[in-house]
């Protein structure tokens, strides 16, 4: 298991900027608004010559536990207890605050070693400002400017000295995890579902919509193996996205969807599937991702047969490109039905990964073309010769023949639907590419 390094500190001291700097790319949303980061965000990084799991946390604030700030602090405290090293970040320009002193006193009682990071020390006198941090009693501070990259080399060196000894390389599990993104509208129950799957309050939840602002990844294992879960910010209609911060949140969600293999679209069962849910599903399909629909809050629905019929009608009429998409009904808050989700995810992933042998594929192709011959294009016949499957993830079919590129859209849909039915691939995107020219394996 990789050593875990938690970055903590008050809001707006530059934790997410430091996280992005150490990771080497922009993963965490950065904005001047305090409290942008609300959930722990983690990813693999290279620090001091070591592979580590780096955690960006919510800002530490003194607040009642029932408030959003209080729940953010509780989440950060869990990260600290699980960490092998804590990077305690302070704002050197602002000086040492009473909150810094209170949190430093608390950190001295924690088992993990603490490296004090004085951020925003760029420019004349920045290094001198860092010396004030000695009064916190956490040892030598390292002066950095996360924004400009100053002092980062010293941070690498000092962090490496505090990390536990590296375990044998063969002892690490090298199996690549399934990458799963949880997407949906605000307040559909995405974070509650992730918490229920993990069995812990990993994500901050509550009745307030939009609590999750960034795409947050966490490693987990089900009965089949490792899973990398990504909880994303709720995606509203474009016309309602007016704040710069929310625009960045949506951008982070789209980026997480592109990196995922399967998307679990969480619906609010009380509201049903609306146009925004369909947009999200279509976005996942365009990105070539497998999709599973989780209809949440099922315990609160009185007329369940009617709700299921309404969902099926919407899927049939408006999501033909994911015909047969898997649906599971559940209650994330009570846990009822959640056990059905991952088996459906694994089944859908198996279809998304499946590659059909060329011989079997062409037997289907010949039968499909014989059943419905291609229509004329500009008065000329389209002769389809053969098919191949150049890739899976998602299943992709290439068909060849003179004027194949002129195939009309309805005939392409016919071939895709026939392929889905023949090879049992409901609910996964299928790509079809038509290419003109001769079969290079057949002589004239």
N, C-alpha and C positions, 0 to 999 in steps of 0.2 A: 504494500500500500504506500502511496506517495505521502511524504510529510505534508501536513496541512499548515499553511501560513495565513493567519487572519489579519486583515488591515482594519484597524478600528480608530476611533477618534470622534470628536464633536462634529456636528454637521458643518459642511462647507470648509473643511480644513484641507481638502484636496485628496481625499482617500481614493475616489474613483479615477482621478487624474493619475495618481501614483499606480493604481491597479492597471490602467491602460498602458502606462509607461513600462511597467515590468512585464506585462504580457507581450508587448511589442505591437499591439494593434488596438483599435478603439472598439472595445466590447461593452464597457459600461457607459451609460449616458452621463454626460458632464454638462452642468449648467450652473449659472450663478445662484439659482434658487436653492436655498437651504433645504435639505431633506429630500433631494431627488431620489437617492437610493433608499429603498424601503425594505428590500429583501436581500438576503445573502446571495451573492453572485459568485460562482466559482468556475475556474478553468485551469487547465494544466499550463504551466509556465516553466521557464528555465531561470533559476536564481542561484548565483554563486556556483555555477557549474553543476547544479543538481536539478533534476526534474522534481517539481513540487506541484501541489494543488493550492492555488492562490484564491483566497476568499475576500471579496469586497463586501463590506457590511454597512448597515444603516448607521447613521450618526447616533452617538451616545447622548441621550438627553435625560435629564431628571424630570420624570412625568409620571402621573398615575398609571398603573398597569392597564386600566381599561381603555385608555386613549390610544390613538394611532401611534403617537410617539412612544408610549409605554410598551406597546406590542413590538415596535421596532427595536427598542432597547432589549427586550427579552430575547428576540431573535439573535441579536448580536452577542448577547451573553452566552447563548448556546454555542455559537461559533467559537467563542473564546475557550470554552471548556473542552471543545473537541480539537483545538489547535495544538500543534507541536511548537509553534513560534507565533508570537503576537507582535505586529508592527503597530506601535501606538503613535499616531500621527497628530502633531500639534501645528498650529499656525504661528510661525516664528514672528511674523509681522504684527500679529495681534497681541503677542505676549502671552504669558501664562495666566489663564483664567481660573476662577474658583472651581469651575467644572473640571478643568484639566487636573487640578490638584485632587479633587474628590475621586475621579476615575483612576488616577495614578495610585492613590492609596488602596483602592479596591484591587487593581492589577497586581500590586505587590503581594497580595494574599493568594493569587492564582498559581497553580502548579506550572503552567507553561512559561518559558523564558520570554522576556519582553525586550524588544529593541525599540528605543525611543527615536522617532524620526521627526526632525524639525523641518517642516516643509516651508516653501515660499521664502527661501533664503537667497534668492538671486539678487544681484546688484551689490552696491557698496554697503557694507555694514550688515549684510545678511548673515554671514557666519558668526558675527559677534552676537547677534540676536539669539542664535541657537544656544549660546552658553547659559542663558537664563534657565534652560530646561534642566540643568543639573539639580536645581532645587526640588525636582519631582522625585528624586531618589531612585531613579531607574537606570543608573549607570551613564556611560558616555552617550550623548546624543549624536546622531549622524545628520549633518546638515545637507539638505537636498532642495532642489527645485524640480518638482515633478513635471511642471509645465515645460521647462526648458532643458530638462535632462541633466542638470548639474548635480554632482554628488551621487549619482546612481551607481557608479562603479564601487564607491566606498560602501554603499548600502549592500550590494551583492557580497562583498568580502565579509562584512560584519555579520550578515544573516547566515552565511555559510558556516561560520564558526559556532553559531548557536543551534544549528539544526542537529537532530539525532543522527547517529551513524547510518550510512546508507546500507539498506538490506541487500542481500544477494540478488542479482538481476534475475536469476532463474526463479526466484520465489515470487515474483510479481506476476499477476494474472494478465496475460497479454491479449485476451479475447476482446475484440472490439465490441463495445456495447451497442445495442439497438438505440438509435437516436429518435426520440419521440417528442414532438411539440404539442403542447396543450393550448388550443386556440379557441377564440370565441368572442362574443360581445362582452362589455363590462358587466360585472355582477352576475354572470351566468353560473359561477361556482368553480372556476378553473383552479384557483389556488386551494380551495377546500378539497377538491378532488386530489390534487397532488399531495396535500397533507395526509389524506386518508390512505392513499397508496403507500406513503412512506411510514405511516404510523406515528408521526410526530408533527408538531406545529412548525413546520419548516418555513412556510410562507405566512405572511401577515394577512389575516382575513377579517372581514367585518361587513356590516351592512352598507358601508360607504362604497359607492362605485369608484373604480379607477385606483384602488389601493396599489395594485401592481403596476409599476411604471417602466420596468425594464424586463428584458427576457432573462430569466434566471434559470441556470442549469444546475442539476444535482445528480450525482451517481446513485443508483439504486439497483437492486436485483430482485427479479421475480423467480418463479420456479424454473424458468427456462434459461436464465442467465442474466448478464448485466444489462441495464437499461440506463440511458442518459436522458433524464426527463428535463424538459424545458418548459417552464411556466411563462406565459407571455402576457403582455399588457392587453387589455380589452380593446378591440378595434371597433370604433364607431364609424358612422357615415362620414365621408370626407367633408361634407358641408358643416359638420359639427366640430371638426377638429380645428380649433382657432388658436390655441396656444402653441408656441414653439416647442415647449417641453413635451406636449402630447404628440406633436408631429415626430419628434425623435423617438418616442415610445413606440409609435406605430412602425417607424422605420426599423427599430430593433426587432419588433415582432416579425416583420417580413424577412429580415435577415435570418432570424432563427428558423423560420419556416423553410428557407432555402437550404439550410444546413441539416434539416431533419430528414428522416426517411419516411416517417409516418406522422400524420397530423390527427390528433383526436379533437374533433370539433365539439365543444361543450355547448349544448342548448339549454336555455331556461325553459323547462317543460311547461311552466305556467304561461309563457308567452308564445311558445311554439317556434317554428322556423320562419324567420322573416327574410326580407331581401338582403339585409346585411349579412346574415348567416350564409345565405347562398353565395354572396360575393366572396366570403372567406373560403368556402368550399371550392369555388371555381378557381380562386387564386392558388390553393393547394394543388388542384388538378393541373393547372397550367405549369406549375413548377415540377410536375411529374411525381408528386408525393402520394403515397397510399393514404387513404382517409377512412376513419372510423367515426361514427357519430355517437356521442354520449348524451342521451336525453336526461338531464339532471332534474332534481326536485320532483321525481316521480312519486314520492310519498305524499306530496301535497296536491296531486291531481285527483279530482273526484271522478270524472268520466274518462277513464284510461283508454277504453276501446276507441272513443271518439278522438282522443288526442293522437293515438297511434295512426288512425285512418287519415287524419289531417296531415300528419307528417309524411305518410306514404304518398298522399296525393301531391304534395309539394315536390317531393323527390322525383316522382314520375314525370311531373309536368315541367320541372325547371332544372333538373340535374341529371339529364340523360347521359352526360359524359361520364358519370360515375354510377351507371346503372347497377343496381344490386348492392349499393354500399351498405356495409354492416352497421346495424344500430343496436345499441345496448341501452336499456332503461335502468336508472340507478338513482340513489340519493347519496350524494357525496357527504352530506353532513351526518347522516346516520350510518353510512357504510353499506347499506343494503343494496345489493346488485353490483357493487364495485368489483367483486370477485369475478364477474363475467367479462370485465373489460379486457384484461391482459390476454386471456385465451383468444378473444376475437382479434386483438391486435396482432398476436403471433400468427394466427391463421391468415390474416390479411397480408402480413409481411411475407409469408411463404409464397403466396400468389404473386406478390409484387416482385419477388426474387426469381420466380420460376423461368427457366429457359426451356423452350420446346425443341426437341431434336428436329433437324432439317427434314428428314423423311416423313415424320409424323406431321410436321407443319404443312408440307406440300400435299399430303393426302387430304388434309382438311381444305387446303386452298383449291385444289382441283374440284372437290365436291361442291364447295361454295360457288365457284365460278360456273360449274355445270348447272347448278340449281337456278342461279340468276345470272345470265350472261351480262357483261358490261354493256351499257347503252352506247349509241353512236355519238361521236364527237365531231361536229362540223360535217356530218354525213359520212364519216369514215368509222370503221370498226376499231375498237381498242382491243388488242390481243394481249391478254395477260399470260405470261409464260411460267413464272415460278416465284416462290417467296423464300425469304430467309429471315432469321431473327438475329440481327447483329448484336443486340444487347437486351438485358433485362433491366430492372430497376429504373424506370418502369418498363414493362414488356413493350418491345418495339419491333414492328414488322416492316420489312422492306419488300415491295412487290415490283417485279420487272416485266417489261414488255413494251412493244412499240406503242407510243402515244399514251403510256400509262400515266404520265403526268397530267393528262387531260381528264382523268376520271372525275366525275362530278361528286360533290360533297355527299349527296344522299347514298351513292354507291359505296363510298368510303365508310360511311356510318354502318351500312349493311355488313361490310366485311369485318369491322371492329366488333359489332354485336355478335356476329356469327362466331368469331374467334373467342369472345368471352364465354359464350354458351358452350362451345365445344370443349374448351380447356378449363372450364370452371374458374373463371377469373372475374367474378362480380366485384364491383366497388373499387377497382384499381384503374388508374389511367392507362390507356393503351395508345401508343403512338403508331401511326401508319404513314410510311413514306413511299410514294409511287415514283418510280424512275423509268424513263424510257431507255431504249437501247436493246441490244441483243444479249442473250444468255451466253456468257463467255465459256460455259462448259459444254455447249452444244455446237457441233459443226454444221455448217450449211449443207 
